C-alpha cells in the first residue's frame, strides 16, 4: 500500500532523516520517501497505516502531520 502524508515543518536533510526513522519503526512500513519541496512523505507498507500511530511517529520526530492521503 502507498500512503502520502503531508507533514509541516520539514526543510532539510535532518528533517528527512528524523521523519523517515520514526515512520520506518511502524509495523509493516517498508519504504519512506520524503519530498521536502512538497512537504510530503510517501510511505509504502504491507498493511494499512494506523492514523494514530502515524500522528505519534510524526510528533516524535518533532513535526506536525497535516493530512493522510
C-alpha positions as CSV (number, residue, x, y, z in Angstrom):
1,X,0.0,0.0,0.0
2,X,1.1,3.5,-0.7
3,X,0.1,6.4,1.6
4,X,1.0,10.1,1.2
5,X,1.5,12.1,4.3
6,X,1.6,15.9,4.4
7,X,4.0,17.0,7.1
8,X,4.5,20.6,8.3
9,X,8.0,21.9,9.1
10,X,10.3,19.6,7.0
11,X,13.0,21.8,5.4
12,X,16.3,19.9,5.4
13,X,18.1,16.6,5.4
14,X,17.9,16.4,9.2
15,X,14.1,16.7,9.0
16,X,14.0,14.0,6.3
17,X,16.1,11.6,8.4
18,X,14.1,12.2,11.6
19,X,10.7,11.6,9.9
20,X,12.0,8.6,7.9
21,X,13.4,7.0,11.0
22,X,10.2,7.3,13.0
23,X,7.9,6.1,10.2
24,X,10.1,3.1,9.5
25,X,9.5,1.9,13.1
26,X,5.8,1.5,12.3
27,X,4.6,-2.1,11.8
28,X,4.5,-3.1,8.1
29,X,6.3,0.0,6.7
30,X,9.0,-1.0,4.2
31,X,9.9,2.3,2.5
32,X,9.7,6.0,3.2
33,X,10.4,8.6,0.5
34,X,10.5,12.3,1.6
35,X,9.9,15.2,-0.8
36,X,11.0,18.3,1.0
37,X,9.7,20.6,-1.8
38,X,6.1,19.4,-1.3
39,X,6.4,18.6,2.4
40,X,5.3,15.0,1.8
41,X,6.3,11.6,2.8
42,X,5.4,8.6,0.6
43,X,5.1,5.6,2.8
44,X,5.0,2.1,1.4
45,X,3.6,-0.6,3.7
46,X,2.3,-4.1,3.8
47,X,-0.8,-3.1,5.8
48,X,-3.0,-0.1,6.2
49,X,-1.4,2.5,8.5
50,X,-3.0,3.2,11.8
51,X,-3.7,7.0,11.8
52,X,-3.0,7.5,15.5
53,X,0.3,5.7,15.2
54,X,1.3,7.9,12.2
55,X,0.4,11.0,14.2
56,X,2.5,9.8,17.1
57,X,5.5,8.9,14.9
58,X,5.5,12.3,13.2
59,X,5.1,14.0,16.6
60,X,8.1,12.0,17.9
61,X,10.1,13.3,15.0
62,X,9.2,16.8,16.0
63,X,6.9,17.7,13.2
64,X,3.1,18.0,12.6
65,X,1.0,15.7,10.4
66,X,-1.3,17.9,8.3
67,X,-3.1,15.1,6.4
68,X,-3.0,11.5,5.4
69,X,-3.9,10.8,1.7
